[in-house]
């Protein structure tokens, strides 16, 4: 029986390995960009087509590339306060937010009034490599230095557009120049549309470099935010992710009065985090001002000689300062703080009434762990 069970596990493991290695049927395991395509698809940066293929030789639009770049840098939840306008993109355009974020993080140049973004044009190799370099803090080089570096490797350096010369030189110095294997001599092919495979390789290199040397705006966005507040002692931090474990107690300030005598089961309640929830290292898990919502699930009035009042709250949602609304499952069983004498009195002479005034505090006990991106306060679902 044990051998059979082990055999089944082996088959499952092999099947899983094969499936993972061949996520797309048109990308062979030995394809030159297979590792990068696999990694980025697993992270949701790039996706395949409805038929399950990847089509590595197809082109990518400028809008698609902006969206991919922002996802690769983990900034899809960033809010842009002052968007800029293009004459060919409206706020309803599917990639509008991603394009605004690409501008905010200095990945692409701020347009002049009335400029076109050309969202549906194919992104060129020069444009995609330029975005990757712009995501980084790099040493300044001269055009002459860029030419010297590039001419050692590429036979078409003289065709590189002037605006791309320095970014191309930096890409080469940083090992970010992506060249498809070919029998011909290496070429930059700056103005050729980039393929989906090339884009995957470029974005992968950008991600790796940005972890070490992000540009100033990305560095700030990627920094774990700190502050004072209510310390959740058993919260843990791994990399940029903080975890509030199940069983943690968090204080919530209610926005309206509730009572065992007047409230009803099913009544809705709302509250706010009156202070930041932080780890013992002062990393912010939940920002002050986040709103929490739920309902009363058990309400029974206190009656003399019959029972003490019962007031139980079930919290289900939280809306963060990012305008993200997600699950935050917690419960609060309202109790009065009593000394030993009053505990004895209430045990013998029932009839206690429970109430929480508006702006009064209840302590919620978390029922499920919550993971938070400490760089932007985004709760991972």
Beta strands, then each sheet from edge to edge (+ up, - down):
strand 1: 230-231
strand 2: 236-238
strand 3: 241-244
strand 4: 249-254
strand 5: 258-259
strand 6: 268-272
strand 7: 277-278
strand 8: 284-286
strand 9: 291-300
strand 10: 310-319
strand 11: 325-333
strand 12: 355-356
strand 13: 361-366
strand 14: 370-373
strand 15: 378-380
sheet 1: 1+ 7+ 8-
sheet 2: 2+ 3- 14+ 15-
sheet 3: 4+ 6- 9+ 10- 11+ 13- 4+
sheet 4: 5+ 12-
end
